[in-house]
Every structure is written in C-alpha cells, then in structure tokens.
Amino acid sequence: MSSCFSQIKQNPVLNNAVNSVYQAIVRIEVVSERGASGRMMKSRATGSGVIVNKEGMVITNHHVAGKATRITCRLHNGEEIMADLLGADPMTDLAVLQLRIKDRSMEATPLAVANFGNSDMVKVGDVCFAMGSPAGLSQSVTRGIISNIAMISPSQNSFRLDGENVGELVRWLGHDAIIFPGNSGGPLVNAKGRIIGINEVGIGSLGGAIPANLAKSVSRELAKRGYVARSWTGMECQPMLNNEEKGILVAGVITGSPADEAEIKPGDVINKYNGIEVSARIPEDLPIFNQLSYGMPASKKVIIQGKRDGKSMTWNFITRRRESAFAKERELKSWSLTARDFTLMSSLEAQRENKLGAQVHSVNRGGPSASAKPSLVPGDVIVEVNGKPVRSVKNLINLTHEIVRGKNEPIPTLVRFERELAELLTVVKLGPETERNQPVQAWKPWVGISTQVLTRDLSLALGLPLTTRGIRIAQVFPDTPAKQAGIKSGDLIFRIDGQIIQAHRVEDAEVFGNMVKEYRTDATIQLSGMRKDRKMDFNVTLNKRPVPPNELPKFEEETFEFTVRELSFADRVNERLDLNQSGLIIENVEPAGWAALAGLRQGDLLLSVLDEKPNSVGDFESTMNSLINQKLDRIIFFVRRGIHTLFLELEPDWDQQ
C-alpha cells in the first residue's frame, strides 16, 4: 500500500484523483441466493462499490449485490460494516446499499464520500482511473484513457440480467484502465476526482462503465422507492435500415399493448416521441430513445409522429407501468421445487391470458414434484391444488401449509397444471418417489388429442374405483376429429367400441394409441367415458395424422447457410398460430454463416423476404435464387420470434462468394 501511495505522490494528476475518491471505495462481500435444482442455492462473491453520501449510501452493480441476502462492506482502512440492500435495477445493472453506520463505534472516523461528475462532458482521450477491489483484494487503482463514450455490446441481447437486456438503456463509457473480476461496481473517476461512471464489464481489452448521470438518477430512485418506475408501450424498435433516413424503425408490436391499441405496426417510422425528435442510424443510438420511452410516467398520454409507407402519421396512446421481466423465485421445500409469480412481461412471453398461477422455475430430480406421474418440469404452471385455485406463489405456499401441517407422512395431492396449451393432472406426494414417466408416441390414424393414463393414484384422487382403466384427455387440438366430436379437455375415456382401454400404469401410455392404430384412417369409432360424473359417448371419425415436421418439404439455402421447412400442425398449435398462417420455419442456422451473422435463429418464423411472403418452400427457393442472381447489397427478412417480430439484414460479401 505504501509503495502505491509513493507512486501516487509522484504524479499530481493521479494524486488528486485518488485522494478524493480512493478512501470512499468499499470492498463488498455478498451471500446471494438463486433458484436451481428445486432449491434456493446460496453462493458467495465479492465486488466493489463507492460511498456517495455521509449517510452511508453505496452504489454498486446489480450483478454484484442485487440478489444478496447478506452484505458486508470493508472500508479502505479495513473496517467492516454490514449493509442492507435498498434496491436493485437489472435494466441498468445498478444497486444501492445502505451501510449500517449506527453499528459503528463512537471513535470511528467520518465516512469518506465521492462526488458525481457530469458524464455528458466526458471526451475520448480524457484520463480516467478505475478503482475497486479486483478478485476480492484490497482497494486498487488503475489508470487509462476514455476510449469510447457510447460503447454497447457487440451482439444484441448478449448481456441479460434477470431476463432484462442491459444494453437497452446503457451505453458504456469504454476505457483502457485495467479492470478484473471484482472491479464491478467500483467508480471510474476523472482527473478532477469526480465519478464519471460505475464500472460494469470488460470487453476484450476495454472496460465498460455505466455513465455517472444515468447511475446518479437511477440510484436516487432506488434509494427512494427500491425500484425504478418505468412505462411500457409494447413497441420494439431498431435503427433505420436506410442510414440516409431519419427516425426510429418499429420492428415489432406486442398484441394487446398500448402501441397495438394505437394501431402502430412493424415497419412504421417514428420521428417525434412526445414532441422530442428521435432518430437511430446505428444500434448505439437506440439506448437514448429507450431511456426516453421507458422514462415516461405510467398512465401518461404520449403523442407519436412519424411515417407509414412515406405518408405522415400521428398516433397516441396511454403508457402502462412496466413490471420487471421476472419475479424473484421462491422455494417450496415440501415440493422440492422453486417457483415464480408471473409479471406482465413474463406472462406475455409465455403467451398467457393473465398472471394467475405459480410457474415452476426449477425442480429437484429426486423430489416429489419430479417423481409425480406426470412429473412437474420448469415452465409448468400450477393452477389448482386439491380443487383449490392457485393464484400466486404465496397462495400456493399457504395451501401447502394447510396440507402438510401436522402430517408425518407424504400426502398425495391432486395438482392441476398447464404445460403449453395442455391442461394436465398429476398426484404429487409431498415426499420422494422413484417411478419415471414414459412419453406418448404418434400413430397414423388420428383422433387429435393428447392424453394421460388414469393411474391408480389419479383414479383415487378423482374419486374413481381403483380398478379403473382408461385415459384422461389433456388437450384437444383445433380442427380435429376429437374437436368435431365434441370431446373436451378433462373428459375421461374408458372404452373404444366397447373394448376396455387397459391402461392404469404410466407404462401403459401407448395402449390407447396402439388400439386406434388397428382402425383405418377414415373409420368411425365410439369412445365411451364420462364428463363430470355424467356418462358420455363420442362418435369420432378418424383422420390421417398431420404430416410431422421431419416429413415436410425443406430447403437448404447454401449461400446464406440456413435451412427452412414448411409449417407443421404442431408448429401452428404450439406457437398459437392461425391454421392459415403463412411463413416458413427456420430449421437450422449454420454458425458463422451470413444468416447467423444477421441474427437469424433456429425456430424463427420467416414471414417475408423483401415484402414477398413465402407460402411454400418452392416459392422461397425461387425468390432466393432471383435475389442471389441480382447480387443485392442486402436482403431483408421479417421474422417472428415468440411474441416478437423484427427485421434482419443479410449482407453478403459477393466478392467472397
């Protein structure tokens, strides 16, 4: 330490910077929790922070302390103080701590405090100092220059925290002052000893710091209310495809959002947002627009001016409060799983109609949830327990307490849960089991349902005799023989043309399908069973099963190195597409090819190529051959990815080709 300060005294610029901020640096030790393998897993880590007021407020990164359950801060002189997490914001990767200064001794020296500078005044070439506690070591300082004042991640969505894309709002101050793991959360300081950034990442030989002006405003709100209030429009934007045009390009609009209700559409161009001119030629311009858009108060009327197909347009809508991408997971020990509530964003991503239910986050493979038949898996949504609705994780915890209170043995519990579009029942014994489920396989004559075996546990839970044999309807696919016959999810089927369906074990999952295989694909069969204690008979005229994905036409585009195939029935059902939806599925994208470089992904739905909608693989092949012969500088794909749509630019090097 003494040698460090001797070097500092030889350089007046370095001396001024360090003396004003160095003693305000804190080394942060955290114990954090995260859900994994059906439990909340604890881990220990270290990071850096800086004291910004006399009351002991510390700023650091969300990825350092945002999930901390215990925080210890070590000051420059070795004094250790416990701290509390006031709030954390994954979208900017910032967190605010409060030192427990009341626990300090009466003889303790006053806290050193660092002050913010104006990050908007930072210029490339300015001298800067990165401070922190790399690798959990004592406080340190490295020197460099500002290399970039608008640095973003080289690949979109590459830096995500709790489901949030940090690059949406943050443009880092790039610098070459050496930083290491553990420097995260430490201050980046200018020659005047002012904080100009909060160090966050290292990309290659450069460090990246969150600009001080953004850190200052976010930390102030976190300290005040524990979170950052933002608005949501449902509009997703990207830079203009033509660099000569000004504005922001609308890439996608989420159904049911304020932007959707205002009839904004992909391809629209925004020039003014609530009276403020906006434009993005390159990805580095987008965070500025996003800060403006997200920063609007919720329930505020916003007026947008722009263009559609060259024609001037005006839209207006009322913003809504933006919730976090994910809710914090919670552990349910009796179930050996962790679960989350739905937020607005996670319910939209899951394409759910509401936020009710408890979503399974992780499952212990040896616990009762994994041992149930069928087992619970991450992504399942628990909606009912023993006939009582589950509205939230807290509700599920309370119901569980009622079930297991005072019990010494595992309790068979009837659970209704949703998996994609299927509604399933299972019996979870709140204790371990060892059986495994077997998957159902496809057969050629087709009813159009997914089923589960009426096991003895399930029959008992449903009030049926233990000798019951048969299946339960978990899902009825649209426009199928079962749908036309009036079969519904939850119906119980015991016989086919009077013959008992001999299925009562998990291993009997294929019995029903094998019985149907014995019929012609145009035969009419009678399924006998019951619906809510009422006997039912269904006359079902079988049909051929839809062509599976591996038998559909496909085309391998060799120039851009990706493969497309036509939409299957399963694609339309699982992606909630209309049965007449056009488009092609991206089946494979070769790494490092032109398509991969443009951001095309396996599973994307290709909606159009330069405004041409491909209705078949043959149409697409003809279109691509024509475009390749023209050697266009770029070919624009419009794709759907989950609930999102976006434009991708394929820009081949024809000379190399």
NORHU-V362862 format. One line per field, one symbol per residue. phi: phi as a letter, one per 20 degrees, with the letter a starting at -180 (. if undefined). burial: I if it has 24 or more other ideal C-beta (glycine too) atoms within 12 Angstrom, else O. A space follows every 10 residues. Layout:
phi: ???
burial: ???
This chain:
phi: .fffffffff cffffffffe cgfefceddc ddcbfalnbe eebdbcbcbb edbffneddb egfecfdfdb ccddefenfd cfcdeerbcf fdlcbcdcfe ffefffeffg ffcddfddff efcfoffbce crcflmffgb ccdacfdadb ecffcfmecc clneefffdd dfeebdffcc gofgnfedce femdfdadfc cccmedeccf gfffffffff fffecnbdfc dcdnddcbff fdffeepcef eacfgnegff femfcgnfdd dcdlndfcab ecgfefgfff ffffffffmd fddddaccln efcccbbdfd feeffceffc edffelbdbc fedgfffffe lefbdfocef ebcffdefff efcffecgof dfdbclndfd ebfgffffff gffegmedcg dfcfcdbdcl eedddbddef afccfcedfe dfcffcencd ccfeffffff femeffefcq cdfebdfflc gfffenfcfo fdcdcdlnef efcbcgfefe gfffffgfef fdfdcdddab clmdfccced efbffgffgf defcbeeffe mbcdbffegf gfffeleffd fepcefebcf gmefffffnf cfnfdfebcl meefebffff ffffffffff lffbcdddcd cmedcbecde cfeffff
burial: OOOOOOOIOO OOOIOOIIII IIIIIIIIII OIOIIOOIII OOOOIIIIII IIIOOIIIII IIIIIIIIOO IIIIIIOOIO IIIIIIIIII IIIIIIIIIO IOOOOOOOOO IIIIIIIOIO OIOOOIIIII IIIIOIOIII IIIIIIIIII IIIOOIOOIO IIIIIIIIII IIIIIIIOII IIIIIIIIII IIIIIIIIII IIIOOIIIII IIIIIIIIIO IIIOOOIIII IIIIIIIIII IOOOOOIIII IIIIOOIIII OIOIIIIIII IIIIOOOIII OOIIIIIIII IIIIIIOOOI OIOIIIIOOO OOIOIIIOII OIIIIIIIII IIOIIIIIII IIIIIIIIOI OIOOIOIIII IIIIOOIIII IIIIIIIIII IIIIIIOOOI OIIOIIIOII OOIIOOOOOO IIIIIIIIIO IIIIIIIIII IOIOOOIOOI OIIIIIIIII IIIIIIIIIO IIOOOOOIII IIIIIIIOOI IIIOIOIOII IIIIIIOOOO IOIIOIOIII IIIOIIOOIO OOIOIOIIII OOOOOIOIOI IIIOIIOOIO OOIIIOIOII IIIIIIIIII IIIOIOIOOO OIIIIIIIIO OOOIIOOIII IOIIIIIIII OOOIOOIOII IOIIOOIOOO OOOIIIIIII IIIIIIIIII OIOOOOO
